[in-house]
């Protein structure tokens, strides 16, 4: 499992480097414009969008979270996440997946997006849960549903959707599949 996580992180870094290179519009060849010299510092990690934004306070706590290695995140942040979850939803009992506050926050505190190669790649499709993430997955609605929707997903209906229907541009049909920023 650790090997898979490191492969995902490595692939993400390669993808990011490729994306940044493809954004270069100065006419230089991509290989010539890459410079990996110097010292790098991790500034942010967000395997699951908005999770650290919601559950970790801004400033020093967020900086510390963003530089914590994933294997140490659960132990370091599960109680922080649970406290914030119960502050956001004091009536939380279980969510639509049957998870208690401890179970949900234990899952979320380790900010890693796993991939199950034997199942459909999706954040949540009604059957598969966190088996990856497809570009069109409405991650924020899933997260809001799990935080505010209660055991049936029907509690707090005004808080379980962001009311953004879909991406405003079509995704590409070839790698890297992302829509143009503008």
N, C-alpha and C positions, 0 to 999 in steps of 0.2 A: 504494500500500500504506500509506504514512504517513497519507494522508487517511482511509483505512478505520480505521486504529488510533485516530486522533483522534476519529472518529465513534463508535467503540466506547466510548472513554473518556468522551466527552460523554454518550452514551446511558446509560452506567453511572451517571454522576453524577446525571443526571435521574431515573433509576430509583431511586437511593438517596434523593434528595430526596423523590420521590413516596412511597416506602415510609415514610420517616420522618414525612412529613406524615400518611400514613394511620394511623400508630401514635398520633398525637395524639388524645387522648380528652377534651380539655377543652371541646369544643363550639365552638371558634373555627373560622372558615372556614380551609381550608388556606392560601390565599393570604395571609391576614392573619397567620398564624403563622410564615411563612418570613422569615428575616432573614439576608441575605447580606452584611451590613456587617461590617467588621472584617478582620482579617488571618488567613488560613488557612494551615496548615502540613500538608503531607502526612505522615501518620503511618504508613501501612501500604499496601502494595499486594500483592495476592495473586491474580493472574490465574489461576494454577494452584495450587489449594489444597495446602497443606503443603510446597510446594517450598522457599520461603524459610525455612520453619521447620526443615526437614531440612538444608539445604545452607549456611545462614548462621548463624554463631554469634550467640548472644543478646547484647544490649547494644549497644555502639557499632557493631559491624559490621552488625548487623541494621538499626539506625537509618540507617546510611549507605546500605545496599541499598534500603531503603524510600523514600529520597529521591532515588535515582538515576533519571534519566530513562531510559525503556526503550531508546532508541537507543544509550545508553552502557553498558548493563548487560552485554552479551555480552563486550565487551573488558575490562570491569572485573572480571567475576565468573566467567568460564568456567573459569579455572584453579583458583579457589577451589572451585567446584562439583566439578570433576574430582578434586581432592585429597580432598574429603569423600566423593565416590562411591567412590573406591578404598579409603578408610578403612572405609567401611561394608561394602563387598563387595570384598575383596582379590582374589577370583577372577574379577572381572568381565572378560569378553572382549568380547562383543557382547550385545545384548539381542534380544528377540523380533522387533524391527523391523530387526535387522542393524546397529544403530548401535554404533560404537565408543564408548569412554568420552568421547573428545573430541567426537564428534558429538552424543551425548545431552546432555552438559553444555553444549555450545554452544547447543543448542535450549532447554534449561531455564533457562539463565542470563538470557536475555531474557524477563522475566516478563510476557509479553503473550499473551493468548489470541486467536488469529486466527479468522476465520470465512471458510469457503469457501462462497460463496452458490450454487455449482453442485453441491454434494454434500450428503448428509444431515448435519444438524448433530449432531455427536457428539464426545466426547473420544476415544473409540476403540470401535469396534463389531466389530472383527475384520477389517474392510476399510478403513474410513475412519479416518484418524488426525489428530487435532487439527483437525478441520474446524469446530470450535465446541464447545459443551458444552450438552447437554440436562440439565434438572434431575435426571432420574433416573440419569444416567451415574454409574457407580461409579468416580469419579476416583481415589480412594486405591488401590483394587485395581489399576488400570491403572499408576499410578505405582510401586507396589511390584513389580509384575510386570516393569516395565522396568528397575528398579534391581537386583532380586535374581533374576529368573527365568531369566537366561542366554539363550543363543541360541534355545532351544526354548520358553522360558517354564516349563520343568519343574524347573529347579534351585531349591534352597532352598524347598521347598513350604511350610514353616512361616512363611516371611517374605513370601509373595506375595499374601496376603489379609489384610484387617483383620477378616474374619468378621462384618461388619455387612451383613446381607442387603439392606436397602432403607431408605428413609426411613420413620420411624415413623408418619407421617401422610400421607394422600393429598394430592397437589398439587391446586391449584385448577384449575378449568376456564376461568377468565377471568383477564385480567391483574391482578396480576402473577404469577399461577400458583403462587406459593410457599405452602407449608402454613403455617398459623398457628404461631407460636412455641410457644404453650402451649394 
